[in-house]
């Protein structure tokens, strides 16, 4: 008998809740002695983020190897420095460029960029016979977040922004001549 009364009481509460239609009304339900409140629910849908590579991509330019291991550091601004057994040359049409990206999305929104934490490989192309070279230590001209692979930026009032990415190339001992190429991922997301 007690279960039947509890069931009727519960059904009465459900019926009463279904009859209340004001979104912010709070009222006492006399039969049950309870208080009912309803709240609004909403959502804002942002414009989706998109990213595109602009320009020629990351290019470390012309490099001369030696009998010693070396590196070429390409800054996000496009300048480069060589260390160890690698030296750079600006001859023979060698162009140097950081990777450039264009981002679009919600006006005035902030976003983050995740750069690779693992090395990317530049593989020999065509007649090149050398071993693959590793690209590491990716950096950006956006604001550092304290996590070495995450950078933060902001879209302007028109929902657009740009950023550049640099990295460090390890040049092997007596690296074989030729063109080497590869790819690396860049991930963007709203903050």
Short mmCIF file of the C-alpha atoms (twelve columns), coordinates in Angstrom:
data_MODEL
# 
_entry.id   MODEL 
# 
loop_
_atom_site.group_PDB 
_atom_site.id 
_atom_site.type_symbol 
_atom_site.label_atom_id 
_atom_site.label_alt_id 
_atom_site.label_comp_id 
_atom_site.label_asym_id 
_atom_site.label_seq_id 
_atom_site.Cartn_x 
_atom_site.Cartn_y 
_atom_site.Cartn_z 
_atom_site.pdbx_PDB_model_num 
ATOM 1   C CA . UNK A 1   0.000  0.000  0.000   1 
ATOM 2   C CA . UNK A 2   2.840  2.356  0.880   1 
ATOM 3   C CA . UNK A 3   4.526  1.707  -2.511  1 
ATOM 4   C CA . UNK A 4   1.285  2.524  -4.318  1 
ATOM 5   C CA . UNK A 5   1.036  5.875  -2.448  1 
ATOM 6   C CA . UNK A 6   4.676  6.710  -3.275  1 
ATOM 7   C CA . UNK A 7   4.046  5.871  -6.953  1 
ATOM 8   C CA . UNK A 8   0.933  8.106  -7.052  1 
ATOM 9   C CA . UNK A 9   2.848  10.880 -5.316  1 
ATOM 10  C CA . UNK A 10  5.679  10.608 -7.895  1 
ATOM 11  C CA . UNK A 11  3.211  10.590 -10.822 1 
ATOM 12  C CA . UNK A 12  1.516  13.663 -9.384  1 
ATOM 13  C CA . UNK A 13  4.859  15.433 -9.187  1 
ATOM 14  C CA . UNK A 14  5.642  14.548 -12.807 1 
ATOM 15  C CA . UNK A 15  2.225  15.783 -13.934 1 
ATOM 16  C CA . UNK A 16  2.689  19.039 -12.037 1 
ATOM 17  C CA . UNK A 17  6.188  19.591 -13.454 1 
ATOM 18  C CA . UNK A 18  4.833  19.042 -16.957 1 
ATOM 19  C CA . UNK A 19  2.135  21.696 -16.433 1 
ATOM 20  C CA . UNK A 20  4.549  24.448 -15.321 1 
ATOM 21  C CA . UNK A 21  5.565  26.452 -18.378 1 
ATOM 22  C CA . UNK A 22  7.268  29.630 -17.171 1 
ATOM 23  C CA . UNK A 23  11.086 29.281 -17.591 1 
ATOM 24  C CA . UNK A 24  11.985 31.248 -14.461 1 
ATOM 25  C CA . UNK A 25  8.963  30.581 -12.253 1 
ATOM 26  C CA . UNK A 26  9.463  29.081 -8.824  1 
ATOM 27  C CA . UNK A 27  6.333  27.924 -7.041  1 
ATOM 28  C CA . UNK A 28  5.226  25.732 -4.214  1 
ATOM 29  C CA . UNK A 29  3.218  22.684 -5.164  1 
ATOM 30  C CA . UNK A 30  0.610  22.533 -2.381  1 
ATOM 31  C CA . UNK A 31  -0.137 18.807 -2.563  1 
ATOM 32  C CA . UNK A 32  3.453  17.705 -2.258  1 
ATOM 33  C CA . UNK A 33  5.030  20.592 -0.338  1 
ATOM 34  C CA . UNK A 34  7.947  20.904 -2.760  1 
ATOM 35  C CA . UNK A 35  9.376  23.865 -4.661  1 
ATOM 36  C CA . UNK A 36  9.900  23.830 -8.419  1 
ATOM 37  C CA . UNK A 37  12.283 26.025 -10.419 1 
ATOM 38  C CA . UNK A 38  13.217 25.998 -14.085 1 
ATOM 39  C CA . UNK A 39  16.286 27.487 -15.747 1 
ATOM 40  C CA . UNK A 40  17.124 28.623 -19.255 1 
ATOM 41  C CA . UNK A 41  19.593 26.685 -21.371 1 
ATOM 42  C CA . UNK A 42  21.477 28.136 -24.340 1 
ATOM 43  C CA . UNK A 43  24.469 27.575 -26.587 1 
ATOM 44  C CA . UNK A 44  26.608 29.761 -28.831 1 
ATOM 45  C CA . UNK A 45  28.003 28.143 -31.962 1 
ATOM 46  C CA . UNK A 46  31.339 29.596 -33.085 1 
ATOM 47  C CA . UNK A 47  32.563 29.786 -36.637 1 
ATOM 48  C CA . UNK A 48  34.760 26.740 -37.244 1 
ATOM 49  C CA . UNK A 49  38.513 27.281 -37.306 1 
ATOM 50  C CA . UNK A 50  40.323 26.733 -40.583 1 
ATOM 51  C CA . UNK A 51  44.012 26.782 -41.418 1 
ATOM 52  C CA . UNK A 52  45.900 27.004 -44.710 1 
ATOM 53  C CA . UNK A 53  49.566 27.063 -45.651 1 
ATOM 54  C CA . UNK A 54  50.522 30.281 -47.402 1 
ATOM 55  C CA . UNK A 55  53.728 30.691 -49.379 1 
ATOM 56  C CA . UNK A 56  56.226 27.977 -50.209 1 
ATOM 57  C CA . UNK A 57  56.329 26.281 -46.816 1 
ATOM 58  C CA . UNK A 58  59.396 25.760 -44.629 1 
ATOM 59  C CA . UNK A 59  62.653 25.913 -46.570 1 
ATOM 60  C CA . UNK A 60  66.062 25.716 -44.886 1 
ATOM 61  C CA . UNK A 61  67.744 26.841 -48.131 1 
ATOM 62  C CA . UNK A 62  71.156 25.806 -49.425 1 
ATOM 63  C CA . UNK A 63  73.346 24.018 -46.876 1 
ATOM 64  C CA . UNK A 64  76.896 22.710 -47.146 1 
ATOM 65  C CA . UNK A 65  77.717 19.651 -44.976 1 
ATOM 66  C CA . UNK A 66  81.120 18.626 -43.628 1 
ATOM 67  C CA . UNK A 67  82.790 15.773 -41.810 1 
ATOM 68  C CA . UNK A 68  81.091 16.982 -38.626 1 
ATOM 69  C CA . UNK A 69  77.429 16.810 -37.579 1 
ATOM 70  C CA . UNK A 70  75.694 20.184 -37.832 1 
ATOM 71  C CA . UNK A 71  72.374 21.987 -37.430 1 
ATOM 72  C CA . UNK A 72  70.556 24.813 -39.157 1 
ATOM 73  C CA . UNK A 73  68.118 26.765 -37.000 1 
ATOM 74  C CA . UNK A 74  65.366 28.489 -38.978 1 
ATOM 75  C CA . UNK A 75  63.625 31.210 -36.946 1 
ATOM 76  C CA . UNK A 76  59.887 31.929 -37.417 1 
ATOM 77  C CA . UNK A 77  60.919 35.304 -38.898 1 
ATOM 78  C CA . UNK A 78  62.811 33.450 -41.654 1 
ATOM 79  C CA . UNK A 79  66.422 34.033 -40.573 1 
ATOM 80  C CA . UNK A 80  68.730 31.056 -40.091 1 
ATOM 81  C CA . UNK A 81  71.905 30.199 -38.247 1 
ATOM 82  C CA . UNK A 82  74.207 27.222 -38.718 1 
ATOM 83  C CA . UNK A 83  76.178 25.390 -36.029 1 
ATOM 84  C CA . UNK A 84  78.660 22.528 -35.972 1 
ATOM 85  C CA . UNK A 85  79.604 21.105 -39.370 1 
ATOM 86  C CA . UNK A 86  76.803 22.765 -41.349 1 
ATOM 87  C CA . UNK A 87  77.172 26.062 -43.153 1 
ATOM 88  C CA . UNK A 88  74.597 28.017 -45.134 1 
ATOM 89  C CA . UNK A 89  74.928 29.541 -48.587 1 
ATOM 90  C CA . UNK A 90  72.678 31.986 -50.388 1 
ATOM 91  C CA . UNK A 91  73.940 31.023 -53.858 1 
ATOM 92  C CA . UNK A 92  72.265 29.224 -56.746 1 
ATOM 93  C CA . UNK A 93  68.729 30.396 -56.138 1 
ATOM 94  C CA . UNK A 94  68.480 29.003 -52.640 1 
ATOM 95  C CA . UNK A 95  65.436 30.496 -50.951 1 
ATOM 96  C CA . UNK A 96  64.919 30.478 -47.195 1 
ATOM 97  C CA . UNK A 97  61.496 30.718 -45.564 1 
ATOM 98  C CA . UNK A 98  59.688 29.780 -42.393 1 
ATOM 99  C CA . UNK A 99  56.350 28.038 -42.842 1 
ATOM 100 C CA . UNK A 100 53.517 30.590 -43.020 1 
ATOM 101 C CA . UNK A 101 49.911 29.803 -42.036 1 
ATOM 102 C CA . UNK A 102 46.628 31.714 -42.300 1 
ATOM 103 C CA . UNK A 103 43.901 31.031 -39.719 1 
ATOM 104 C CA . UNK A 104 40.246 32.036 -39.861 1 
ATOM 105 C CA . UNK A 105 37.404 31.581 -37.398 1 
ATOM 106 C CA . UNK A 106 35.303 33.506 -34.874 1 
ATOM 107 C CA . UNK A 107 35.929 37.270 -34.699 1 
ATOM 108 C CA . UNK A 108 38.280 38.280 -31.844 1 
ATOM 109 C CA . UNK A 109 38.596 34.685 -30.565 1 
ATOM 110 C CA . UNK A 110 41.808 33.284 -29.114 1 
ATOM 111 C CA . UNK A 111 43.230 30.011 -30.389 1 
ATOM 112 C CA . UNK A 112 46.172 27.711 -29.784 1 
ATOM 113 C CA . UNK A 113 48.561 26.005 -32.150 1 
ATOM 114 C CA . UNK A 114 50.050 22.594 -31.373 1 
ATOM 115 C CA . UNK A 115 53.371 22.009 -33.113 1 
ATOM 116 C CA . UNK A 116 55.037 18.601 -33.406 1 
ATOM 117 C CA . UNK A 117 56.744 17.205 -30.331 1 
ATOM 118 C CA . UNK A 118 58.348 14.443 -32.407 1 
ATOM 119 C CA . UNK A 119 60.860 14.890 -35.212 1 
ATOM 120 C CA . UNK A 120 59.752 15.180 -38.817 1 
ATOM 121 C CA . UNK A 121 61.917 13.527 -41.480 1 
ATOM 122 C CA . UNK A 122 63.190 15.141 -44.645 1 
ATOM 123 C CA . UNK A 123 63.680 12.296 -47.116 1 
ATOM 124 C CA . UNK A 124 65.994 12.316 -50.150 1 
ATOM 125 C CA . UNK A 125 64.193 13.127 -53.407 1 
ATOM 126 C CA . UNK A 126 65.158 12.284 -56.994 1 
ATOM 127 C CA . UNK A 127 68.891 11.674 -57.289 1 
ATOM 128 C CA . UNK A 128 69.680 12.524 -53.645 1 
ATOM 129 C CA . UNK A 129 71.300 9.549  -51.919 1 
ATOM 130 C CA . UNK A 130 71.829 10.735 -48.352 1 
ATOM 131 C CA . UNK A 131 70.203 9.537  -45.174 1 
ATOM 132 C CA . UNK A 132 66.996 11.252 -44.016 1 
ATOM 133 C CA . UNK A 133 67.491 14.447 -42.001 1 
ATOM 134 C CA . UNK A 134 65.476 15.242 -38.864 1 
ATOM 135 C CA . UNK A 135 63.553 18.457 -38.194 1 
ATOM 136 C CA . UNK A 136 62.985 19.153 -34.477 1 
ATOM 137 C CA . UNK A 137 62.401 21.979 -31.991 1 
ATOM 138 C CA . UNK A 138 59.505 23.607 -33.835 1 
ATOM 139 C CA . UNK A 139 58.858 27.223 -32.781 1 
ATOM 140 C CA . UNK A 140 56.324 29.913 -33.649 1 
ATOM 141 C CA . UNK A 141 56.033 33.698 -33.605 1 
ATOM 142 C CA . UNK A 142 52.834 33.384 -31.533 1 
ATOM 143 C CA . UNK A 143 52.813 33.724 -27.740 1 
ATOM 144 C CA . UNK A 144 54.518 30.892 -25.847 1 
ATOM 145 C CA . UNK A 145 52.245 29.137 -23.341 1 
ATOM 146 C CA . UNK A 146 54.818 27.471 -21.121 1 
ATOM 147 C CA . UNK A 147 54.293 24.154 -22.906 1 
ATOM 148 C CA . UNK A 148 57.052 23.885 -25.508 1 
ATOM 149 C CA . UNK A 149 54.801 22.664 -28.325 1 
ATOM 150 C CA . UNK A 150 51.737 24.893 -27.686 1 
ATOM 151 C CA . UNK A 151 51.527 28.512 -28.849 1 
ATOM 152 C CA . UNK A 152 48.653 30.982 -28.437 1 
ATOM 153 C CA . UNK A 153 47.273 33.563 -30.865 1 
ATOM 154 C CA . UNK A 154 44.225 35.763 -31.408 1 
ATOM 155 C CA . UNK A 155 42.021 36.315 -34.419 1 
ATOM 156 C CA . UNK A 156 41.308 39.914 -35.360 1 
ATOM 157 C CA . UNK A 157 37.949 41.647 -35.665 1 
ATOM 158 C CA . UNK A 158 37.462 40.051 -39.092 1 
ATOM 159 C CA . UNK A 159 38.170 36.565 -37.688 1 
ATOM 160 C CA . UNK A 160 41.561 36.218 -39.412 1 
ATOM 161 C CA . UNK A 161 45.137 35.756 -38.267 1 
ATOM 162 C CA . UNK A 162 48.524 34.483 -39.408 1 
ATOM 163 C CA . UNK A 163 51.552 32.840 -37.825 1 
ATOM 164 C CA . UNK A 164 54.959 31.503 -38.845 1 
ATOM 165 C CA . UNK A 165 56.772 28.320 -37.819 1 
ATOM 166 C CA . UNK A 166 60.504 27.674 -37.693 1 
ATOM 167 C CA . UNK A 167 62.509 24.618 -36.601 1 
ATOM 168 C CA . UNK A 168 65.959 23.045 -36.342 1 
ATOM 169 C CA . UNK A 169 67.359 20.787 -39.077 1 
ATOM 170 C CA . UNK A 170 70.067 18.253 -38.204 1 
ATOM 171 C CA . UNK A 171 72.535 17.835 -41.078 1 
ATOM 172 C CA . UNK A 172 74.397 14.540 -41.113 1 
ATOM 173 C CA . UNK A 173 78.131 13.986 -41.420 1 
ATOM 174 C CA . UNK A 174 78.985 14.363 -45.131 1 
ATOM 175 C CA . UNK A 175 75.243 14.516 -45.900 1 
ATOM 176 C CA . UNK A 176 74.590 13.406 -49.492 1 
ATOM 177 C CA . UNK A 177 73.896 16.172 -52.024 1 
ATOM 178 C CA . UNK A 178 70.392 16.696 -53.369 1 
ATOM 179 C CA . UNK A 179 66.912 17.847 -52.438 1 
ATOM 180 C CA . UNK A 180 65.260 16.536 -49.265 1 
ATOM 181 C CA . UNK A 181 61.614 17.085 -48.372 1 
ATOM 182 C CA . UNK A 182 58.938 16.017 -45.918 1 
ATOM 183 C CA . UNK A 183 55.902 17.271 -44.041 1 
ATOM 184 C CA . UNK A 184 54.921 18.123 -40.477 1 
ATOM 185 C CA . UNK A 185 51.495 18.524 -38.837 1 
ATOM 186 C CA . UNK A 186 50.091 21.689 -37.247 1 
ATOM 187 C CA . UNK A 187 46.907 21.510 -35.146 1 
ATOM 188 C CA . UNK A 188 44.785 24.519 -34.168 1 
ATOM 189 C CA . UNK A 189 41.979 24.770 -31.602 1 
ATOM 190 C CA . UNK A 190 39.993 27.423 -29.745 1 
ATOM 191 C CA . UNK A 191 41.114 28.342 -26.225 1 
# 
